[in-house]
């Protein structure tokens, strides 16, 4: 269990108890104490004495007691004093911290189990067995978010996101790498893709406001079984990768909304190269300058409307028509025709895909 969490509870309870209180870990070291200076001191002898004397030990003006006795590695709580008040206080602390530790350890075990699923480190048949052992519902609507931190921060991304997640008791925050953290969300019946995108946007806004950092979030589709979380994790990562490959300037990328980019990402590079060679005359795509490509992009954004595009580009209609005619002569594709425009749009995305050489998962 996190020593920082122990210290937080001890700090909150010290005024109520009115005495020095603290926690000794399974190695006999004080890991939390209302007197900060005692943290780090060894109390190995107390562990040995308490193991022989029973649940409670009075030694040198302090009362000690084990808590979480069902745990393999028992921790100890102590209270200053040898009187009945110290005995009552140490029992109260043992019950409180023991319950908290059990809940934390259960959450940790479930989190480790979820991590093994998404990383494909557990066999499908074992998932069902282990989920029953941990009293987890094998079926239920879930989704995966991959949160990627841009830049560096003093606080670890994993800890930062743990602090930001609104429903930490329900959701699982899993540390994957230095920059990547996964959130596995259990979804209610009324929660959908739009809800997830809204939550992701809120998470990004809170990170910027509280920590001054930028984040990107990839969201998977919804899965119905625990074993499908591995696929959901890959989808969430693909969402981020596709956004990077195709320069989609959105901090939240949903797998369900990737469009044609998701299809292109799944294609072998060799097939993409064949497609480009068949669509364009040799070197015709490379001959298009930046101004022409910007014109094409604006033309697509304005639904192939010549008048609206010329107005947005602040050029005369005839100038735009001239540029489109130039493209037709170079590539053989007339962008004023829908089928040709679709082919050209896909070809540009395929070209960008090949140029960026994404890493497949």
FENZIBEL-V434942 format. One record per residue. N is the residue number from 1. RES is the residue in one letter. PHI is phi in degrees with one decimal (999 if undefined). Layout:
BEGIN
N|RES|PHI ; N|RES|PHI
END
This chain:
BEGIN
1|X|999 ; 2|X|-63.9 ; 3|X|-65.1 ; 4|X|-63.8 ; 5|X|-68.8 ; 6|X|-56.9 ; 7|X|-62.8 ; 8|X|-61.6 ; 9|X|-67.4 ; 10|X|-60.0 ; 11|X|-62.5 ; 12|X|-71.7 ; 13|X|-97.8 ; 14|X|-62.7 ; 15|X|-70.9 ; 16|X|-69.5 ; 17|X|-74.6 ; 18|X|77.9 ; 19|X|-140.6 ; 20|X|-68.7 ; 21|X|-133.6 ; 22|X|-171.0 ; 23|X|-130.6 ; 24|X|-113.3 ; 25|X|-83.5 ; 26|X|-67.1 ; 27|X|-96.2 ; 28|X|81.6 ; 29|X|-108.7 ; 30|X|-70.8 ; 31|X|-107.9 ; 32|X|-153.8 ; 33|X|-161.5 ; 34|X|-70.1 ; 35|X|-101.1 ; 36|X|-53.8 ; 37|X|-63.6 ; 38|X|-81.8 ; 39|X|-61.5 ; 40|X|102.0 ; 41|X|-71.9 ; 42|X|-89.5 ; 43|X|-133.0 ; 44|X|-62.1 ; 45|X|-62.1 ; 46|X|-61.9 ; 47|X|-60.2 ; 48|X|-66.7 ; 49|X|-65.7 ; 50|X|-66.5 ; 51|X|-63.7 ; 52|X|-90.1 ; 53|X|-86.0 ; 54|X|116.7 ; 55|X|-72.1 ; 56|X|-123.9 ; 57|X|-138.5 ; 58|X|-106.8 ; 59|X|-152.3 ; 60|X|48.8 ; 61|X|70.9 ; 62|X|-132.7 ; 63|X|-111.1 ; 64|X|-118.9 ; 65|X|-154.4 ; 66|X|-70.0 ; 67|X|-134.8 ; 68|X|49.8 ; 69|X|-61.6 ; 70|X|-78.5 ; 71|X|-78.1 ; 72|X|-65.7 ; 73|X|-111.4 ; 74|X|-80.1 ; 75|X|-101.4 ; 76|X|-126.4 ; 77|X|-111.8 ; 78|X|-134.8 ; 79|X|-134.5 ; 80|X|-65.9 ; 81|X|116.7 ; 82|X|-124.8 ; 83|X|-92.0 ; 84|X|-65.6 ; 85|X|-63.5 ; 86|X|-65.4 ; 87|X|-64.5 ; 88|X|-64.6 ; 89|X|-65.9 ; 90|X|-69.0 ; 91|X|-68.9 ; 92|X|-63.6 ; 93|X|-65.0 ; 94|X|-62.1 ; 95|X|-66.7 ; 96|X|-63.7 ; 97|X|-69.8 ; 98|X|-63.8 ; 99|X|-63.7 ; 100|X|-63.7 ; 101|X|-66.3 ; 102|X|-62.8 ; 103|X|-63.6 ; 104|X|-64.4 ; 105|X|-64.6 ; 106|X|-63.8 ; 107|X|-63.2 ; 108|X|-63.8 ; 109|X|-61.7 ; 110|X|-67.0 ; 111|X|-63.7 ; 112|X|-64.7 ; 113|X|-62.9 ; 114|X|-61.0 ; 115|X|-62.2 ; 116|X|-63.5 ; 117|X|-67.7 ; 118|X|-67.8 ; 119|X|-94.0 ; 120|X|59.5 ; 121|X|-101.8 ; 122|X|-144.6 ; 123|X|-72.3 ; 124|X|-54.1 ; 125|X|-65.9 ; 126|X|-72.4 ; 127|X|-61.6 ; 128|X|-64.5 ; 129|X|-65.1 ; 130|X|-67.2 ; 131|X|-63.7 ; 132|X|-68.4 ; 133|X|-62.2 ; 134|X|-90.4 ; 135|X|57.2 ; 136|X|-105.4 ; 137|X|-72.1 ; 138|X|-69.6 ; 139|X|-115.0 ; 140|X|147.3 ; 141|X|-75.3 ; 142|X|-139.9 ; 143|X|-145.1 ; 144|X|-117.2 ; 145|X|-114.2 ; 146|X|-106.5 ; 147|X|-106.4 ; 148|X|-111.8 ; 149|X|-85.7 ; 150|X|-98.9 ; 151|X|91.7 ; 152|X|-125.8 ; 153|X|-144.9 ; 154|X|-65.5 ; 155|X|-84.4 ; 156|X|-59.0 ; 157|X|-52.5 ; 158|X|-60.7 ; 159|X|-67.2 ; 160|X|-60.7 ; 161|X|-69.4 ; 162|X|-57.7 ; 163|X|-69.0 ; 164|X|-89.3 ; 165|X|-65.0 ; 166|X|-67.7 ; 167|X|-109.9 ; 168|X|-65.4 ; 169|X|-72.9 ; 170|X|-97.3 ; 171|X|-93.1 ; 172|X|-111.7 ; 173|X|-103.9 ; 174|X|-125.2 ; 175|X|-82.4 ; 176|X|-106.9 ; 177|X|-151.8 ; 178|X|-60.1 ; 179|X|-109.2 ; 180|X|-111.7 ; 181|X|-130.7 ; 182|X|-109.4 ; 183|X|-116.8 ; 184|X|-101.5 ; 185|X|-108.5 ; 186|X|-92.4 ; 187|X|-106.2 ; 188|X|-79.0 ; 189|X|-62.3 ; 190|X|-90.1 ; 191|X|-93.5 ; 192|X|-132.0 ; 193|X|-59.2 ; 194|X|-63.9 ; 195|X|-62.2 ; 196|X|-62.6 ; 197|X|-64.4 ; 198|X|-65.0 ; 199|X|-64.9 ; 200|X|-63.8 ; 201|X|-62.7 ; 202|X|-64.5 ; 203|X|-62.9 ; 204|X|-64.1 ; 205|X|-64.8 ; 206|X|-65.6 ; 207|X|-64.2 ; 208|X|-67.6 ; 209|X|-73.8 ; 210|X|-88.8 ; 211|X|-122.7 ; 212|X|67.0 ; 213|X|-121.8 ; 214|X|-105.0 ; 215|X|-137.1 ; 216|X|-116.9 ; 217|X|-129.0 ; 218|X|-105.4 ; 219|X|-119.1 ; 220|X|-83.1 ; 221|X|-77.3 ; 222|X|-83.4 ; 223|X|-116.2 ; 224|X|-107.6 ; 225|X|-130.6 ; 226|X|-57.9 ; 227|X|-63.5 ; 228|X|-84.0 ; 229|X|-65.7 ; 230|X|-62.9 ; 231|X|-65.8 ; 232|X|-62.8 ; 233|X|-62.1 ; 234|X|-63.8 ; 235|X|-62.2 ; 236|X|-64.5 ; 237|X|-68.9 ; 238|X|-61.1 ; 239|X|-57.1 ; 240|X|-67.1 ; 241|X|-67.1 ; 242|X|-64.5 ; 243|X|-60.7 ; 244|X|-70.9 ; 245|X|-63.3 ; 246|X|-102.2 ; 247|X|53.4 ; 248|X|-84.0 ; 249|X|-85.4 ; 250|X|-128.6 ; 251|X|-70.9 ; 252|X|-116.3 ; 253|X|-120.0 ; 254|X|-105.4 ; 255|X|-58.3 ; 256|X|-70.4 ; 257|X|-112.2 ; 258|X|-77.1 ; 259|X|62.9 ; 260|X|-64.8 ; 261|X|-60.3 ; 262|X|-63.7 ; 263|X|-68.1 ; 264|X|-61.5 ; 265|X|-59.7 ; 266|X|-82.2 ; 267|X|-82.3 ; 268|X|-65.4 ; 269|X|-59.9 ; 270|X|-62.0 ; 271|X|-65.4 ; 272|X|-64.4 ; 273|X|-65.1 ; 274|X|-63.9 ; 275|X|-59.6 ; 276|X|-63.3 ; 277|X|-66.9 ; 278|X|-81.3 ; 279|X|-78.5 ; 280|X|-107.6 ; 281|X|-65.8 ; 282|X|-56.9 ; 283|X|79.3 ; 284|X|-69.0 ; 285|X|-68.0 ; 286|X|-67.4 ; 287|X|-78.8 ; 288|X|-79.2 ; 289|X|-81.2 ; 290|X|-62.5 ; 291|X|-62.5 ; 292|X|-66.5 ; 293|X|-65.7 ; 294|X|-66.4 ; 295|X|-62.6 ; 296|X|-61.9 ; 297|X|-59.4 ; 298|X|-64.9 ; 299|X|-61.8 ; 300|X|-67.3 ; 301|X|-63.6 ; 302|X|-103.5 ; 303|X|56.9 ; 304|X|62.5 ; 305|X|-93.2 ; 306|X|-64.9 ; 307|X|-64.2 ; 308|X|-66.5 ; 309|X|-65.7 ; 310|X|-62.7 ; 311|X|-68.3 ; 312|X|-67.8 ; 313|X|-87.4 ; 314|X|58.6 ; 315|X|-125.3 ; 316|X|-69.8 ; 317|X|-54.9 ; 318|X|-64.2 ; 319|X|-63.6 ; 320|X|-64.3 ; 321|X|-61.5 ; 322|X|-62.9 ; 323|X|-65.5 ; 324|X|-65.7 ; 325|X|-67.3 ; 326|X|-62.4 ; 327|X|-63.3 ; 328|X|-61.6 ; 329|X|-68.6 ; 330|X|-76.5 ; 331|X|-110.3 ; 332|X|82.6 ; 333|X|-115.0 ; 334|X|-96.1 ; 335|X|-68.9 ; 336|X|-77.6 ; 337|X|-98.1 ; 338|X|-57.1 ; 339|X|-60.4 ; 340|X|-66.0 ; 341|X|-64.8 ; 342|X|-61.6 ; 343|X|-59.1 ; 344|X|-65.0 ; 345|X|-60.7 ; 346|X|-64.1 ; 347|X|-62.9 ; 348|X|-62.9 ; 349|X|-68.0 ; 350|X|-63.9 ; 351|X|-61.6 ; 352|X|-65.3 ; 353|X|-61.6 ; 354|X|-67.3 ; 355|X|-68.1 ; 356|X|-82.3 ; 357|X|45.7 ; 358|X|-68.1 ; 359|X|-89.7 ; 360|X|-83.5 ; 361|X|-103.8
END
